Amino acid sequence: MADVIVLLGAGSLGQAIARRISAGKTLLLADINPQNAEAAAKTLRDAGFSVSTAAVDVASLASVEALVASATALGAVTGLIQAAGVSPSQAPIETILKVDLYGTALLLDRFGAVIAPGGVGLVVSSQSGYRLGALPDDQTRALAVTPVEALLDLPFLQPGAVKDTLHAYQLSKRGNGLRVMAEAVRWGRRGARVNAISPGIIITPLANDELNGPRGPSYRGMIASSVAKRAGTPDEVANLAALLMGPDGAFITGSDMLIDGGTTATYWFGDTPPA
Ligand SMILES: NC(=O)c1ccc[n+]([C@@H]2O[C@H](COP(=O)([O-])OP(=O)(O)OC[C@H]3O[C@@H](n4cnc5c(N)ncnc54)[C@H](O)[C@@H]3O)[C@@H](O)[C@H]2O)c1
């Protein structure tokens, strides 16, 4: 049986990353939207990849457990790419927390129990996690290590404490990086590594929803004031993913890497830093 790479989220970032690391392996492509999964699978098969598809809701325990069973039945799971998610303009607060925060923690937990020795995981987080000021130490630790099924009961994630969908997204993405760091210890016991990438604005359907949504002007401002003065491309994110997931990344685990054309640097240390 071939090694298995599990890709959550058949979107532009997930596909670009999978193309870089899945040659000669079985790619299990899982998405909540079967049309997205089938369309991506066709493109990838036409490019020579061996692809299976599955329907999954990363926010559902039963669904993720079924995916783990399907993946391990195909072969040794040597790679996990978590690129499924929703953005602040696409969903309400509860859905963002359930998909982006809980769903990611759930995947790391369940795939961390079956990842093959030498295997590697990657979570697509976001620069948004870096725009949240420092959290109290107890909240930081809670996001990192609270058992998955208790995560959404944390008091600072309750209605009223989370201001809006952007705040929910920022908390979720901060949580992703922390979760990856904590999970790196557990994955390491199996001889596996896990890292996160925090992209800035990368042109994909999700980013286009943001650029054309209520936060459009702010997103365009972010690009204009950044160091790079342009949005990124999925392939640039995939280059970093290939480093992290390949042999050149052997010394990198529990890390979260910004790739944002300097938007975070400008946000904190540019001409008009936040008050
Ligand atoms: N594009 C950007 O500018 C950008 C920047 C920073 C971070 N990100 C992050 O990258 C990830 C992927 O984004 P993208 O731009 O490729 O988006 P995309 O919209 O192209 O793809 C996301 C995919 O996730 C799937 N999905 C949504 N909810 C799901 C669920 N509950 N279970 C399973 N699948 C689900 C969607 O059906 C879609 O196919 C997201 O986590 C996003 O927050 C994107």
The ligand as a Tripos MOL2 file, in Angstrom:
@<TRIPOS>MOLECULE
LIG
   44    48     1     0     0
SMALL
NO_CHARGES

@<TRIPOS>ATOM
      1 N1         -6.6790   32.8100    1.1090 N.am      1 LIG1
      2 C1         -6.1710   33.5500    2.0630 C.2       1 LIG1
      3 O1         -5.8890   34.7500    1.8720 O.2       1 LIG1
      4 C2         -5.8530   32.9690    3.3890 C.ar      1 LIG1
      5 C3         -5.0600   33.6900    4.2610 C.ar      1 LIG1
      6 C4         -4.7770   33.1870    5.5040 C.ar      1 LIG1
      7 C5         -5.2810   31.9550    5.8660 C.ar      1 LIG1
      8 N2         -6.0730   31.2480    5.0110 N.ar      1 LIG1
      9 C6         -6.5890   29.9660    5.4700 C.3       1 LIG1
     10 O2         -6.3500   28.9500    4.5240 O.3       1 LIG1
     11 C7         -7.3120   27.9270    4.6450 C.3       1 LIG1
     12 C8         -7.8030   27.5560    3.2520 C.3       1 LIG1
     13 O3         -8.2300   28.7150    2.6190 O.3       1 LIG1
     14 P1         -8.3940   28.8840    1.0260 P.3       1 LIG1
     15 O4         -8.0960   30.3100    0.7580 O.co2     1 LIG1
     16 O5         -7.6910   27.8000    0.2850 O.co2     1 LIG1
     17 O6         -9.9660   28.7170    0.9560 O.3       1 LIG1
     18 P2        -10.9590   28.0020   -0.0470 P.3       1 LIG1
     19 O7        -12.2960   28.6120    0.2330 O.co2     1 LIG1
     20 O8        -10.4010   28.0020   -1.4330 O.co2     1 LIG1
     21 O9        -10.9370   26.5090    0.5110 O.3       1 LIG1
     22 C9        -11.4400   26.1280    1.7640 C.3       1 LIG1
     23 C10       -12.0800   24.7630    1.6180 C.3       1 LIG1
     24 O10       -12.4740   24.3360    2.9310 O.3       1 LIG1
     25 C11       -13.7110   23.6520    2.7910 C.3       1 LIG1
     26 N3        -14.4060   23.6360    4.0640 N.ar      1 LIG1
     27 C12       -15.0340   24.6630    4.6760 C.ar      1 LIG1
     28 N4        -15.5870   24.2460    5.8320 N.ar      1 LIG1
     29 C13       -15.2970   22.9200    5.9530 C.ar      1 LIG1
     30 C14       -15.6030   21.9370    6.9300 C.ar      1 LIG1
     31 N5        -16.3470   22.2150    8.0170 N.pl3     1 LIG1
     32 N6        -15.1290   20.6820    6.7490 N.ar      1 LIG1
     33 C15       -14.4060   20.3850    5.6430 C.ar      1 LIG1
     34 N7        -14.1170   21.2660    4.6700 N.ar      1 LIG1
     35 C16       -14.5500   22.5270    4.8340 C.ar      1 LIG1
     36 C17       -14.4530   24.4200    1.7070 C.3       1 LIG1
     37 O11       -15.4910   23.6390    1.1360 O.3       1 LIG1
     38 C18       -13.3310   24.7590    0.7380 C.3       1 LIG1
     39 O12       -13.1990   23.7770   -0.2840 O.3       1 LIG1
     40 C19        -8.3900   28.4680    5.6110 C.3       1 LIG1
     41 O13        -8.1950   27.9170    6.8880 O.3       1 LIG1
     42 C20        -8.0870   29.9530    5.6670 C.3       1 LIG1
     43 O14        -8.4500   30.5210    6.9160 O.3       1 LIG1
     44 C21        -6.3730   31.7270    3.7720 C.ar      1 LIG1
@<TRIPOS>BOND
     1     1     2 1
     2     2     3 2
     3     2     4 1
     4     4     5 ar
     5     4    44 ar
     6     5     6 ar
     7     6     7 ar
     8     7     8 ar
     9     8     9 1
    10     8    44 ar
    11     9    10 1
    12     9    42 1
    13    10    11 1
    14    11    12 1
    15    11    40 1
    16    12    13 1
    17    13    14 1
    18    14    15 2
    19    14    16 1
    20    14    17 1
    21    17    18 1
    22    18    19 2
    23    18    20 1
    24    18    21 1
    25    21    22 1
    26    22    23 1
    27    23    24 1
    28    23    38 1
    29    24    25 1
    30    25    26 1
    31    25    36 1
    32    26    27 ar
    33    26    35 ar
    34    27    28 ar
    35    28    29 ar
    36    29    30 ar
    37    29    35 ar
    38    30    31 1
    39    30    32 ar
    40    32    33 ar
    41    33    34 ar
    42    34    35 ar
    43    36    37 1
    44    36    38 1
    45    38    39 1
    46    40    41 1
    47    40    42 1
    48    42    43 1
@<TRIPOS>SUBSTRUCTURE
     1 LIG1         1 GROUP 0 **** ****
